[in-house]
Amino acid sequence: MWQNRFGSIAGVLILLLVAQVANATGPEPIEFERDVAPILTNHCIRCHRSESKKGDVSLESAADLEDSGTVEPGNPAESTLLEVVGSRPEGAKPKMPREGAPLSSEQVAVLRRWVEQGAEWPKGLVLKEKPKAGADWWSLRPLGNAPPPLAQEMPTGWPAHPIDGYIVAGLKAKGLVPSPPADRRTLIRRVTYDLTGLPPTADEIASFEADSSPVAYEKVVDRLLASPRYGEQWGRHWLDVIRFGESRGYERNEIIPNAWPFRDYIIRSFNDDKPFDRLVREHLAGDVIGKDDPEVEVGTTFLVCGPYDDVGNQDAAQAAVIRANTLDDVIRATGESFLGVTIGCARCHDHKFDPLSQKDYYSLYATFAGVRHGNRTVATASARVEHEALIAPLRDREGRATAEVARLEAAVRAASSPDAIKQLAAAKAERDAARAAQTSIPPLPSWWAGKFEPASGPFRIFIGGDPQRPGSPVSPAPLGVLSPVLPGYELPPDTTESSRRLALAEWIISPRNPLTPRVLANRLWHYHFGTGLVDTPSDFGFMGGQPSHPELLDWLARRLLDDGWRLKPLHRLIVTSMTYRQASTYRESAARVDGTCRSLWRFPPRRLAAEEVRDTMLTVAGLLEPRMGGPGFKLYAYFQDNVATYKPLDRPGPETYRRSVYHHSARASYLDVLSDFDCPDNALGTPRRASTTTPLQALTMLNHGFAVDTARAFADRLSREAGNVPDDQCRRAFVLAFGRAPTVEEVAHGCRLIEEYGLPSLCRALLNASEMIYID
């Protein structure tokens, strides 16, 4: 017993002695990663890093610290770092940090002790500024799988619908109620423009208004989704997103005459309801998965349909920058279109806001390193065999004739004779005939679909984005930030170029990737309602918008996966919801609570897009040519010398009266009606269109040659269909322009306008009416 007690007392005494010794030897040693690194990372690295070096000071690494001369190990009094962050006389703010709050006295004390203890910095450790968002950012988390809420008090007449459950629950949380259903004319006009980009015909409106079937609206939706006009409308949306253009951009901006097969492929893919995961594979690796199948290979135009600097530069350093810019366009388009990430911001440094590193960016750079802009023969294997069977004998014939010409030329030089000269002339004629026969055989199709060359590396990060400053090595790989939910891959540098692109495509469309289905579901919602559940469709990062209905977004994304990545079922689900079928009536009381209508207490009205305005004018006038596909028409005269010039046509002729999606979309070309109504320049992707109101729009619609010709054609149509009675002409004009009968007062004003100024004047007035270019 005494021994146990003695042992216990001895243990206490020993502990007290150890504590006294510790106090005598000074405070606990500083650990750099635990104590110092967080201070430098949170307060200094933003400005003092290798690629910016404000004040010629970087604090990223031990080497940078030594080069800066701001710290004298073991000597705090001679260390500038402590001087600039320490307190100043009379409470003045320290010199550093210039932005943000000063360091606390405790933090300054930590730095001072670190310097006193030798300012040790672990070998190889590099400090990086932390992004604003981490791996737990909402868009990077796995898709939620909570079932739709069951709204207990759905508005009268609203059938059960999962989308409406989410929307009504959100409205109730804000003390709002939805709007009543839109009338039938408004609804069919809305959904017809939405799904096809064209107005409904008078017969279609009348038929829908007279159909008392409980599924009358669903029949309209199914008819529109099956229409070939659907692919033209929704293909146009996708071409906006992926920056499709038919000129090279930059200062020469030379036209690309053979990119149109990609536009047709996109329209065809949407009409066929091609699963989107298949579309992604074809965009990134169509040449791999569809070799010798033009319908698939053409998908790789996605990689090269952005601006391309073809001027060239004899300086190797500048040529490397141009090449880096070219691949940057491909990387940005891939990240923003499919994943909603602004990966381009990581070209020069780690992303400041999102958890994307330079390593991520240059891993994609390595993936696309073999992509080259240019034409490629795209044909079936049988077509290649047939073409070779035709051309090979002629090529051999030319070869034999060429050899004979060489032999005879030598003979003539040695001993000229009339027979030798005659034989030489005959041999030359045979050679020329063989060449002419070859040129008479139509070549295999050559499309602007990109070329692919081996690129084995080594691949490295470019410090500060400068190809002349190679940094750490990288391998082809996807974004590392998703590794907690989606295992990545890292391919050896010698992996074939095509395998890299295919591996990336498979990673993008993996069912475990939460970004791709979220981004795609949001794009559909955006085009149906004018604003996405996330109002920045190509940026799901920190600087983008937050989802207004996150549970609904995830439910739509899961539904997309369940439907095998097909878009038409999701379209149908959205447009058959009562949320979509609401009236657009403005209510001041609701607007005070939700002025932007993000909670969808009404259907948000919108103005027609530029192409819809032009196509509607042609439709109403009876001029629209429905022919699909093929080379595009031009609304400009094209001139090329050293650079390209695009001069808008004052009076475009009937050859241009096709849907606007078939226009040859050159970059930096002004197109009157289209440009005036915010058709974007496709130098960059356009995930959402602007919608402005300018005086130039009114001037163009009143005075441009296209508007004048369209009004005259409209008048001719009225004369054919309604005869020469102004009353009848006026009534028919309103039906064609607005899909409704005019009021008595409108008929009276219309007839007076016809009598005083002629029928074309009434037609011009109607084509300029807001009712024609706005959708309720």
Stockholm file with secondary structure:
# STOCKHOLM 1.0

chainA/1-776         MWQNRFGSIAGVLILLLVAQVANATGPEPIEFERDVAPILTNHCIRCHRSESKKGDVSLESAADLEDSGTVEPGNPAESTLLEVVGSRPEGAKPKMPREGAPLSSEQVAVLRRWVEQGAEWPKGLVLKEKPKAGADWWSLRPLGNAPPPLAQEMPTGWPAHPIDGYIVAGLKAKGLVPSPPADRRTLIRRVTYDLTGLPPTADEIASFEADSSPVAYEKVVDRLLASPRYGEQWGRHWLDVIRFGESRGYERNEIIPNAWPFRDYIIRSFNDDKPFDRLVREHLAGDVIGKDDPEVEVGTTFLVCGPYDDVGNQDAAQAAVIRANTLDDVIRATGESFLGVTIGCARCHDHKFDPLSQKDYYSLYATFAGVRHGNRTVATASARVEHEALIAPLRDREGRATAEVARLEAAVRAASSPDAIKQLAAAKAERDAARAAQTSIPPLPSWWAGKFEPASGPFRIFIGGDPQRPGSPVSPAPLGVLSPVLPGYELPPDTTESSRRLALAEWIISPRNPLTPRVLANRLWHYHFGTGLVDTPSDFGFMGGQPSHPELLDWLARRLLDDGWRLKPLHRLIVTSMTYRQASTYRESAARVDGTCRSLWRFPPRRLAAEEVRDTMLTVAGLLEPRMGGPGFKLYAYFQDNVATYKPLDRPGPETYRRSVYHHSARASYLDVLSDFDCPDNALGTPRRASTTTPLQALTMLNHGFAVDTARAFADRLSREAGNVPDDQCRRAFVLAFGRAPTVEEVAHGCRLIEEYGLPSLCRALLNASEMIYID
#=GR chainA/1-776 SS CHHHHHHHHHHHHHHHHHHHHHHHTCSCCCCIIIIIHHHHHHHTTTTSSTTTCGGGCCCSSHHHHHHHTCCCTTCGGGCHHHHHHSCCGGGCCCSSCSSSCCCCHHHHHHHHHHHHTTCCCCTTCCCCCCCSSCTTCGGGSCCCCCCCCCCTTCCTTCCCCHHHHHHHHHHHHTTCCCCCBCCHHHHHHHHHHHHHSSCCCHHHHHHHHHCCCTTHHHHHHHHHHHSHHHHHHHHHHHHHHTTCCSBCCTTTCCBCTTCHHHHHHHHHHHHTTCCHHHHHHHHHHHHHHTTTCHHHHGGGHHHHCSCCCCSCCSSHHHHHHHHHHHHHHHHHHHIIIIICCCGGGGSSSSCSSSSCCHHHHHHHHHHTTTEECSCEECCCHHHHHHHHHHHHHHHHHHHHHHHHHHHHHHHHHHSCCHHHHHHHHHHHHHHHHHHHHHHHSCCCCEESCCEECCCCCCEEEEGGGCTTSEEEEECSCCCGGGTTTSCCCCCCTTSCHHHHHHHHHHHHTCTTCSHHHHHHHHHHHHHHHSSCSSSCTTCCSTTSCCCSSHHHHHHHHHHHHHTTTCSHHHHHHHHTSTTTTBCCCCCHHHHHHCTTCTTCSSCCCEECCHHHHHHHHHHHTTCCBCCCCSSCBCSEEEEESSSEEEEECSSCCGGGCBCGGGBCCCTTCCCTHHHHTTCCCTTSCCSSCCCCCCHHHHHHHHHSHHHHHHHHHHHHHHHHHHTTCHHHHHHHHHHHHHSSCCCHHHHHHHHHHHHHHCHHHHHHHHHTCHHHHEEC
#=GC SS_cons         CHHHHHHHHHHHHHHHHHHHHHHHTCSCCCCIIIIIHHHHHHHTTTTSSTTTCGGGCCCSSHHHHHHHTCCCTTCGGGCHHHHHHSCCGGGCCCSSCSSSCCCCHHHHHHHHHHHHTTCCCCTTCCCCCCCSSCTTCGGGSCCCCCCCCCCTTCCTTCCCCHHHHHHHHHHHHTTCCCCCBCCHHHHHHHHHHHHHSSCCCHHHHHHHHHCCCTTHHHHHHHHHHHSHHHHHHHHHHHHHHTTCCSBCCTTTCCBCTTCHHHHHHHHHHHHTTCCHHHHHHHHHHHHHHTTTCHHHHGGGHHHHCSCCCCSCCSSHHHHHHHHHHHHHHHHHHHIIIIICCCGGGGSSSSCSSSSCCHHHHHHHHHHTTTEECSCEECCCHHHHHHHHHHHHHHHHHHHHHHHHHHHHHHHHHHSCCHHHHHHHHHHHHHHHHHHHHHHHSCCCCEESCCEECCCCCCEEEEGGGCTTSEEEEECSCCCGGGTTTSCCCCCCTTSCHHHHHHHHHHHHTCTTCSHHHHHHHHHHHHHHHSSCSSSCTTCCSTTSCCCSSHHHHHHHHHHHHHTTTCSHHHHHHHHTSTTTTBCCCCCHHHHHHCTTCTTCSSCCCEECCHHHHHHHHHHHTTCCBCCCCSSCBCSEEEEESSSEEEEECSSCCGGGCBCGGGBCCCTTCCCTHHHHTTCCCTTSCCSSCCCCCCHHHHHHHHHSHHHHHHHHHHHHHHHHHHTTCHHHHHHHHHHHHHSSCCCHHHHHHHHHHHHHHCHHHHHHHHHTCHHHHEEC
//
